[in-house]
Amino acid sequence: MTRMGHNGEQSPLLGGTPLKRRGMACAAVLAVEGLEQAAFFGITANLVLYLTSSTFGWGGTQASHACLFFGGASYLLSPIGGWFADVYLGCYGTVALSFLLYLLAACLLPVTASLDGRLSLCGELPADTIRNCSWHRGGTCQGQPPELYCAPTIYTGLLLLALGISSVRANLTPFGADQVRDQEVDATRRFFNWFYWSINMGAIFSLLLVNFVQQNIGFLASYLIPVACLALGLLIFLLATPTFITKPPRGSQVSAMMKLALQNCGCAWLTAHRWEVVDPLPYSRAQPGAPSPEEDRANFQVLARILPVMLAFIPHWIVYFQMQSMYYLQGLHLRTPGIFQRTSDRTRGNDVWLLLANVVVLVLLKDHVIDPFLARRRLLPSALKQMTLGMFFSLASILAAGILEREQLQYMHHNQTVLQLLAKDRYPAATLPAWWQIPQYLLIGLSELFTSIPGLEFAYTEAPESMKGAIMGLFFFISGVGSLLGSGLLTLLSLPTHGWMRCPEGYGSINSCRVDNYFFLLAGIQSITCFIFTWISRHYQHRLPRADMVPQGQGGQGAPPRAARVNTPPHHGVMGSCGGGSSPGLWGSGRGGLGGCQPSVGSLPAVE
C-alpha cells in the first residue's frame, strides 16, 4: 500500500530500513544521471566534428553555432520542465516522460548518420556544397560558403533533444536531493558532490567509448551508444520506483510572481485598476498544499534575493561553454600526441584524462578530505565563497586558452605545421603539442568543481519549498542564456566588417581567425564577473532554517528563531522537497505564509 505523508508525499513502497531504501534510491538517481550525461556528452562531444565532416560539409563557425544552440537550448528550456512538474505531474512523472522524449529524439542522430536515413530526411547533398577544405596548406580553398545541408532536420532534432534534456535536468536534480532529506546534516552537500561525480563519470564513459567508436568505426555506431544509455537509464528509473519518495504537484505561482513584480517596481496602480494577471491555469492553485497569498509574497522576496546571484553567472557560462566548441576547434589545429597517432585517429585523450583527474581525484578529495577537514574546524566556506573561487579559475582558464591560441597562430604564420587525419578529414595543425591545452582544461574543471556544485546547492537550499522546481529550472535557464549569448557574440564577431571570427577562406579551419582576441575579450568579461561575485559573497545574507524543522539531535534547545538573518550561514542542512514538502533548505528556504519564515524587513522594498 502507498504510504502517504505531509501534503500528499508518497513514501517508498519497498520494505527494509530507511537508510537502505534511501541508499538504493540515491544509487538509482546517480546511475540514471550518469547514463543521461553519457548520452548528452556522446551527442555533443563530436557534434562539431560530425557537422564539419564530408557528410554535411558545414563550416567550423556554423558547426559551433549549432553546438552552442543545442547547449543553450538544453538549459534555456529548463523552466518549462520545472513548471510542468509543479503544475501537472510532479518531479517523478515529468522525469519519466522527459526521458522518453529524450530517447525518441536521440534516435534521429543515428538515422541521419546512415546513408538511407539521411537521404530520406535530407535528400541529396547539393553538388555545389563545399566540403571541408581545411586540408589545403593554410586551410584555404576557392568558392562561396556552402549551404547548410540538412539544417532543418538537424536543428529540429537538436531542439527536441534539448527539450527532453532540459526537463530531465531541472527535475532529476531536486528529485534526487529529496531522497536523502532525512539523513545527516551534511547530506545536501555530499549528495551534490556525488551528483557531480556521476555527471563526470558519464562524461568519461562517453569520451572514452563513444569517441573511440566514432574514430574507428563511424558516426552511426557511435550515435547508437547514447540511445542505448538512455534506454537503460529509463529502465533503471522505472524499476527503482518503489524506493522513491515522490511529491505531488502544488500548482503554478507564475501569475502571483508577475503581479508582485509589477507591484514592487511601482506599478501597483496598474495591477489594481487596469490590469490583472490572468493565471492560464486558474485551478492549479487550488491543489492541496498550494501556497497562500502570504507565502507568495515571502517567496517573491526570496526570488528577488536569489535572482541577482544567478544573473551574475551569465558571463561564467559564456566562458564555460567554450570548452565544448572553441576549445575543441582549437585542439583540432594542435599536433596530436604520438601516443594517439599510434592508435589510429585522435580520441580527444587530453579531455578524457583531465576529466578523470577532476572526478577521481578532485571530487573525492574534496568530499572525503578537504570538506570534512574544514567543517571540523568550522572553516568550510559558504557556497557563495566557493562560487567566487570558481569564477577566478574560469578567468584563468580563458586566459590560458588565449595565450595558447596566440602562440599557435605564430606557429601557423611561420609555416610550422603538419597535416593530420581526424575522422577521415585532414586539418592543418601547428607542431605545438595538444598537451598544452591541459592547463585550460584543468582550470575549467576546477572552476566547475567550485562553481557548479555550490551553485546547485545554493539554488536548491535557498529556494522556497513551493518553488524548488522553478528555481532549479531558473538556475539551468541562466546557463542557457550564457550559452546563447556566447553564440550571439560569436555571430557578431563573424560579421564581414572587422570580424575577428570571420574566416571566409577556410571552412572547418580557424587558422585565419583571431580566436586569441575572442578569448581575451571573454577574459575581460569574466574579470568583471569575478569582482561582482566577490562583492556578493561578502554582502549576501542567508536565513537560518526554522527552529521546529531542524532534524533531531541538531537543533535542540538552542535552535535559532525563525526568520533570523546572519552574515555567516551554517554550512550544511537538511533536504527540502521538489514542489513541496516540509523540510527546510540549507540556510533556510525562505518560507512565508502561515507557519513559515516571514521575509526580513529592510532588505527589500515592501510588497504590499
C-alpha positions in Angstrom: 0.0 0.0 0.0 1.2 3.5 -0.7 2.2 5.4 2.4 1.1 9.0 2.4 2.9 11.8 4.2 2.7 15.5 4.6 0.9 17.4 1.7 0.4 14.2 -0.2 4.0 13.0 0.0 4.4 9.3 -1.0 6.9 7.4 1.0 8.9 4.4 -0.5 6.8 1.3 -1.1 9.8 -1.0 -0.7 10.4 -2.6 2.7 13.6 -2.5 4.7 15.4 0.1 6.8 15.0 3.7 5.8 18.8 4.0 5.3 18.9 1.1 2.9 15.9 2.4 1.0 17.4 5.9 0.7 20.7 4.4 -0.4 19.0 2.4 -3.2 17.0 5.4 -4.3 20.1 7.7 -4.4 22.1 5.0 -6.2 19.4 4.7 -8.8 19.2 8.5 -9.3 23.0 8.8 -9.6 23.1 5.9 -12.1 20.3 7.5 -14.2 22.2 10.8 -14.1 25.4 9.2 -15.2 23.8 7.4 -18.1 21.9 10.6 -19.1 25.2 12.6 -19.1 26.9 9.8 -21.1 24.2 10.2 -23.7 24.5 14.0 -23.6 28.3 14.1 -24.0 28.1 11.3 -26.6 25.9 13.6 -28.6 27.8 16.9 -28.1 31.4 15.6 -28.0 31.7 15.1 -31.7 28.8 17.3 -32.9 31.2 19.9 -34.3 33.3 17.3 -36.0 30.2 15.5 -37.3 28.8 18.6 -38.9 32.2 19.7 -40.4 32.9 16.3 -41.8 32.4 15.5 -45.5 29.0 14.0 -44.7 27.5 17.5 -44.1 30.2 19.9 -45.1 29.3 22.7 -42.6 31.9 25.4 -41.7 33.6 25.5 -38.4 31.8 28.6 -37.2 28.4 27.2 -38.4 29.0 24.0 -36.6 30.0 25.9 -33.4 26.7 27.8 -33.7 24.8 24.6 -33.8 26.7 23.2 -30.8 26.1 26.4 -28.8 22.5 26.5 -29.9 22.0 23.0 -28.6 23.9 23.6 -25.4 22.0 26.8 -24.8 18.5 25.4 -25.5 19.2 22.3 -23.3 19.5 24.8 -20.4 17.2 27.6 -21.6 14.1 25.4 -21.8 14.6 24.1 -18.2 11.9 26.4 -16.6 9.3 24.7 -18.9 10.1 21.3 -17.3 10.1 22.8 -13.8 6.8 24.5 -14.4 5.3 21.3 -15.9 6.3 19.4 -12.8 4.9 22.0 -10.4 1.5 22.1 -12.2 0.9 18.6 -13.7 3.0 15.6 -13.0 5.4 16.3 -10.2 9.1 15.6 -10.5 8.8 11.9 -10.9 6.3 11.9 -13.7 8.0 14.7 -15.5 11.4 12.9 -15.4 9.9 9.7 -16.8 8.0 11.5 -19.6 11.0 13.7 -20.5 13.3 10.7 -20.6 11.0 9.1 -23.2 11.1 12.2 -25.3 14.9 12.4 -24.9 15.2 8.8 -26.1 12.9 9.2 -29.1 14.7 12.4 -30.3 18.1 10.8 -29.8 17.2 8.1 -32.3 17.3 10.8 -35.0 21.1 11.1 -34.9 21.9 7.5 -36.0 19.2 7.8 -38.6 21.0 10.9 -40.1 24.3 9.1 -39.8 23.1 6.3 -42.1 23.1 6.9 -45.8 19.5 5.7 -46.4 18.1 7.6 -43.4 19.9 10.8 -44.4 18.6 10.6 -47.9 15.1 10.1 -46.8 15.2 13.0 -44.3 17.6 15.5 -46.0 17.8 14.5 -49.7 20.9 14.5 -51.7 23.9 16.6 -50.7 24.0 19.6 -53.1 26.6 19.2 -55.8 27.9 22.8 -55.2 28.4 22.3 -51.5 32.0 22.9 -50.5 33.3 20.1 -48.4 35.7 20.6 -45.6 38.7 22.0 -47.4 41.0 22.9 -44.5 43.3 20.1 -45.6 44.8 22.6 -48.1 48.0 24.1 -46.9 47.0 27.2 -45.0 43.4 26.0 -44.8 42.1 27.9 -47.8 40.1 27.0 -50.9 38.1 28.7 -53.6 34.3 29.2 -53.7 31.4 30.5 -51.8 30.3 29.4 -48.4 28.2 26.2 -48.6 24.6 26.0 -47.8 23.8 24.2 -44.6 22.9 20.8 -45.8 20.1 19.1 -43.7 19.9 22.1 -41.4 16.1 21.9 -40.8 16.3 18.3 -39.7 19.4 18.8 -37.6 18.1 21.8 -35.8 14.6 20.2 -35.2 16.2 17.1 -33.7 18.5 19.2 -31.5 15.6 21.3 -30.3 13.6 18.2 -29.3 16.7 16.7 -27.7 17.2 20.0 -25.8 13.5 20.0 -24.6 13.9 16.5 -23.2 17.3 17.1 -21.6 16.3 20.4 -20.0 13.2 18.9 -18.4 15.2 15.9 -17.0 17.9 18.2 -15.8 15.5 20.6 -14.0 13.7 17.9 -12.2 16.1 15.0 -11.6 18.4 17.2 -9.5 15.9 18.2 -6.8 14.2 14.8 -7.0 17.5 13.1 -6.1 18.1 15.5 -3.3 14.6 14.7 -1.9 15.6 11.1 -1.4 18.1 11.9 1.4 16.2 14.7 3.1 16.0 12.8 6.4 19.7 11.9 6.5 22.6 13.6 8.4 23.0 17.3 8.3 25.7 17.3 5.5 23.5 15.2 3.2 22.8 18.1 0.9 26.5 18.9 0.3 27.5 15.2 -0.1 24.6 14.4 -2.4 25.6 17.2 -4.8 29.2 16.2 -4.7 28.3 12.7 -5.8 25.8 14.0 -8.3 28.6 16.0 -9.9 30.8 12.8 -9.7 28.1 10.8 -11.6 27.8 13.5 -14.2 31.5 13.4 -15.0 31.7 9.6 -14.8 29.1 9.6 -17.6 31.2 12.1 -19.5 34.3 9.9 -19.1 32.5 6.8 -20.4 31.2 8.8 -23.3 34.6 10.4 -24.2 36.4 7.1 -23.9 33.9 4.8 -25.7 31.9 7.0 -28.0 35.0 8.8 -29.3 36.8 5.5 -29.8 33.9 4.0 -31.7 33.4 7.2 -33.8 37.1 7.4 -34.8 37.5 3.7 -35.5 34.0 2.6 -36.7 31.9 5.6 -37.6 29.3 8.1 -36.6 26.4 5.6 -37.0 27.8 3.2 -34.4 28.9 6.0 -32.1 25.4 7.6 -32.0 23.7 4.3 -31.2 25.5 4.3 -27.8 23.7 7.4 -26.5 20.4 5.7 -27.5 21.3 2.6 -25.5 22.4 4.7 -22.5 19.0 6.5 -22.5 17.1 3.3 -22.8 19.0 1.7 -19.9 18.6 4.9 -17.8 14.8 5.0 -18.3 14.6 1.3 -17.4 16.6 1.8 -14.1 14.4 4.8 -13.2 11.2 2.9 -13.7 12.4 -0.2 -11.8 13.6 1.9 -8.9 10.1 3.5 -8.5 9.2 1.6 -5.2 12.3 3.1 -3.5 11.5 6.7 -4.3 9.9 9.5 -2.2 7.6 11.4 -4.6 5.7 14.7 -4.1 2.5 15.8 -5.8 2.4 19.0 -7.9 1.5 22.1 -5.9 0.4 24.4 -8.6 1.8 27.4 -10.5 2.9 30.6 -9.0 3.7 32.3 -12.3 0.8 34.8 -12.2 1.4 35.7 -8.5 5.1 36.4 -9.1 4.3 38.5 -12.1 1.8 40.6 -10.2 4.1 41.0 -7.2 6.9 42.1 -9.6 4.7 44.8 -11.1 3.7 46.0 -7.6 7.3 46.0 -6.4 8.5 48.1 -9.3 5.9 50.8 -8.7 3.1 49.6 -10.9 0.6 48.7 -8.2 -1.9 51.1 -9.7 -1.7 49.2 -13.0 -2.4 45.8 -11.4 -5.1 47.2 -9.1 -7.1 49.2 -11.5 -6.3 48.5 -15.2 -4.8 45.0 -15.5 -4.9 41.8 -13.5 -2.5 39.0 -14.2 -4.6 36.1 -15.5 -3.5 32.7 -14.4 -3.5 30.4 -17.5 -4.4 27.5 -15.2 -6.9 29.1 -12.8 -7.5 25.8 -10.9 -3.8 24.9 -10.4 -3.6 26.9 -7.2 -6.5 25.0 -5.7 -4.4 21.9 -5.3 -3.6 20.5 -1.8 -0.7 22.4 -0.3 -0.8 25.3 -2.8 0.9 28.4 -1.5 -1.2 31.1 0.3 -1.0 34.7 -0.7 1.2 35.4 2.3 3.6 32.7 1.2 3.5 34.1 -2.4 4.8 37.4 -1.0 7.5 35.7 1.0 8.5 33.6 -2.0 8.8 36.7 -4.1 11.2 38.3 -1.6 13.4 35.2 -1.7 13.3 35.2 -5.5 14.3 38.8 -5.6 17.4 37.9 -3.4 18.4 34.8 -5.5 17.9 36.3 -9.0 20.9 38.8 -8.9 23.2 35.9 -7.9 22.0 33.8 -10.7 22.3 36.6 -13.3 25.9 37.1 -12.3 26.5 33.6 -13.5 25.9 34.5 -17.2 29.5 35.6 -18.1 30.8 32.5 -16.4 28.6 30.3 -18.6 29.7 32.2 -21.7 33.2 31.1 -20.9 32.4 27.6 -19.7 30.5 26.6 -22.9 33.6 27.4 -25.0 35.0 24.2 -23.7 32.6 22.3 -25.9 33.1 24.4 -29.0 36.0 26.8 -29.4 38.3 24.8 -27.1 37.7 21.7 -29.2 38.2 23.6 -32.5 41.5 24.9 -31.1 42.5 21.4 -30.3 41.9 20.2 -33.8 44.7 22.5 -35.0 47.3 21.4 -32.5 49.5 18.4 -33.1 48.1 15.1 -31.8 50.5 13.4 -29.4 52.3 10.4 -30.7 50.6 8.0 -28.3 47.3 8.7 -30.0 48.7 8.7 -33.5 49.8 5.1 -33.0 46.2 4.2 -32.1 44.6 5.4 -35.3 42.9 8.8 -35.1 42.8 11.2 -32.3 40.4 10.4 -29.5 40.5 13.6 -27.5 42.7 11.9 -24.9 43.5 15.1 -23.1 39.8 15.8 -22.4 39.4 12.3 -21.0 42.3 12.2 -18.7 41.7 15.7 -17.4 38.1 14.8 -16.6 39.4 11.7 -14.9 41.7 13.9 -12.7 38.7 16.2 -11.9 36.4 13.3 -11.0 38.5 10.6 -9.5 40.9 12.9 -7.6 39.4 16.3 -7.1 35.8 15.5 -6.3 36.7 12.6 -4.0 39.4 14.6 -2.3 37.0 17.4 -1.8 34.3 15.2 -0.4 36.3 12.9 1.8 39.3 15.0 2.9 39.1 18.8 2.3 35.4 19.5 3.2 35.4 17.3 6.4 38.7 18.8 7.5 37.4 22.3 7.1 34.0 21.5 8.6 35.5 20.1 11.8 37.3 23.4 12.3 34.3 25.5 11.2 36.3 26.9 8.3 34.2 25.4 5.4 33.5 28.3 3.1 29.9 29.1 2.2 28.6 28.1 -1.2 28.9 31.7 -2.4 32.5 32.0 -1.4 33.2 28.7 -3.2 31.5 30.0 -6.3 33.7 33.1 -6.2 36.8 31.0 -6.2 35.4 29.1 -9.2 34.9 32.3 -11.1 38.7 33.1 -10.8 39.5 29.6 -12.0 37.3 30.3 -15.0 39.1 33.5 -15.7 42.5 31.8 -15.5 41.2 29.1 -18.0 40.2 31.5 -20.7 43.4 33.5 -20.3 45.4 30.3 -20.7 43.4 29.5 -23.9 44.1 32.9 -25.3 47.8 32.7 -24.7 47.9 29.2 -26.3 45.9 30.4 -29.3 48.3 33.3 -29.9 51.3 31.0 -29.8 49.5 28.6 -32.1 49.0 31.4 -34.7 52.7 32.2 -34.5 53.5 28.6 -35.4 51.0 28.8 -38.3 52.4 32.1 -39.6 55.9 30.6 -39.6 54.6 27.5 -41.5 55.5 25.2 -38.6 52.6 22.9 -39.5 51.7 19.3 -40.1 48.6 17.7 -41.7 46.7 15.2 -39.5 43.8 13.0 -40.3 40.8 13.3 -38.0 37.7 11.3 -38.8 38.6 11.0 -42.5 39.2 14.7 -42.8 42.6 16.5 -42.8 43.3 19.5 -40.7 46.4 21.7 -40.8 47.9 21.7 -37.3 50.7 23.6 -35.6 53.6 21.5 -34.4 52.7 22.6 -30.9 51.5 19.5 -29.0 47.9 19.4 -27.9 49.1 18.7 -24.3 49.4 22.4 -24.0 45.6 22.5 -23.6 46.0 20.8 -20.3 46.1 24.0 -18.2 42.9 25.5 -19.6 41.0 22.2 -19.3 42.2 21.6 -15.8 41.3 25.2 -14.8 37.9 25.0 -16.3 37.4 21.7 -14.4 38.4 23.3 -11.2 36.0 26.1 -12.0 33.2 23.7 -12.4 34.1 21.9 -9.2 33.9 25.2 -7.2 31.1 26.7 -9.2 28.6 24.1 -10.4 28.4 22.0 -7.2 27.9 25.0 -4.8 25.7 26.6 -7.4 23.3 23.7 -7.4 23.4 23.6 -3.6 22.7 27.3 -3.4 19.8 27.1 -5.8 18.2 24.1 -4.1 18.7 25.2 -0.5 17.8 28.9 -0.9 14.7 28.2 -2.9 11.3 28.3 -1.1 9.7 24.9 -0.6 6.9 25.6 -3.1 9.3 26.8 -5.8 12.1 24.1 -5.8 11.4 23.0 -9.3 11.0 26.6 -10.6 14.2 27.8 -9.0 16.3 24.8 -10.2 14.8 25.4 -13.7 15.8 29.1 -13.4 19.4 28.1 -12.5 19.7 26.0 -15.6 17.9 28.7 -17.6 20.7 31.1 -16.7 23.2 28.6 -18.0 21.4 28.5 -21.4 21.3 32.3 -21.5 25.1 32.3 -21.2 25.5 29.7 -24.0 23.2 31.6 -26.4 24.9 34.9 -25.6 28.2 33.2 -26.4 26.7 32.1 -29.7 25.4 35.6 -30.4 28.8 37.1 -29.5 30.4 34.7 -31.9 28.0 35.7 -34.7 28.7 39.4 -34.0 32.4 38.8 -34.3 31.9 36.9 -37.6 30.4 39.9 -39.4 32.2 40.9 -42.7 33.4 44.2 -41.3 36.3 43.8 -38.9 35.1 40.5 -37.5 37.8 38.6 -35.5 36.0 35.3 -36.2 35.3 35.8 -39.9 37.2 33.1 -41.9 35.7 33.1 -45.4 38.8 31.4 -46.9 38.8 28.3 -44.6 35.7 26.3 -43.9 36.3 23.9 -41.0 39.5 25.8 -40.1 40.0 28.7 -37.6 43.6 29.4 -38.5 42.8 32.6 -40.3 40.6 33.9 -37.5 41.7 35.9 -34.4 40.4 33.4 -31.9 43.0 34.7 -29.4 41.3 38.2 -29.4 38.0 36.4 -28.8 39.4 34.6 -25.8 40.9 37.7 -24.3 37.5 39.5 -24.8 35.8 36.7 -22.8 38.5 37.1 -20.2 37.7 40.8 -19.8 34.0 40.0 -19.3 34.8 37.2 -16.8 37.1 39.5 -14.8 34.1 41.8 -14.2 32.1 38.8 -13.0 34.9 37.9 -10.5 34.6 41.3 -8.9 30.8 41.1 -8.8 30.8 37.7 -7.1 33.5 38.9 -4.6 31.1 41.7 -3.6 28.1 39.4 -3.5 29.8 36.8 -1.3 30.6 39.4 1.3 27.2 41.1 1.4 24.7 38.4 0.7 22.7 37.4 3.8 21.2 34.0 4.4 18.4 33.0 6.6 18.6 30.2 9.2 16.1 27.3 9.0 13.1 27.3 11.1 13.7 26.0 14.7 10.9 23.4 14.5 12.3 21.9 11.3 15.8 21.2 12.4 16.5 17.5 12.5 16.5 15.7 15.7 19.8 16.0 17.5 20.9 19.0 15.5 18.8 21.9 16.7 17.9 21.3 20.3 17.0 23.9 22.8 19.4 26.4 21.3 17.9 26.4 17.8 17.6 29.9 16.5 14.3 31.7 16.0 12.7 31.6 12.6 13.4 34.3 10.1 16.7 35.0 11.8 19.3 36.6 9.5 23.0 36.1 9.7 26.0 37.1 7.7 27.8 33.7 8.0 25.5 30.7 7.3 25.7 27.2 8.6 27.4 25.0 6.0 25.1 22.0 5.9 21.4 21.4 6.1 18.5 19.1 5.7 16.8 18.2 2.4 13.9 20.1 1.1 11.5 18.8 -1.5 10.6 19.1 -5.1 7.5 21.1 -5.5 6.6 21.0 -1.8 7.2 19.3 1.5 8.1 20.2 5.0 11.9 20.3 5.2 13.9 23.5 5.2 16.7 24.3 2.9 20.4 24.6 3.8 20.3 28.1 5.0 16.6 28.3 5.4 14.2 28.0 2.5 12.7 31.5 2.9 9.2 30.1 3.5 6.5 32.5 4.1 2.8 32.5 4.9 1.2 30.8 7.9 3.7 28.9 10.0 6.6 29.9 7.8 9.5 32.4 7.8 8.4 35.9 7.1 10.7 38.0 4.8 13.1 40.3 6.6 12.2 43.9 6.8 14.6 46.3 5.3 16.5 44.1 2.9 13.9 44.7 0.1 11.1 47.0 -0.6 7.8 46.0 1.0 5.4 44.2 -1.3 2.0 45.4 -0.2 
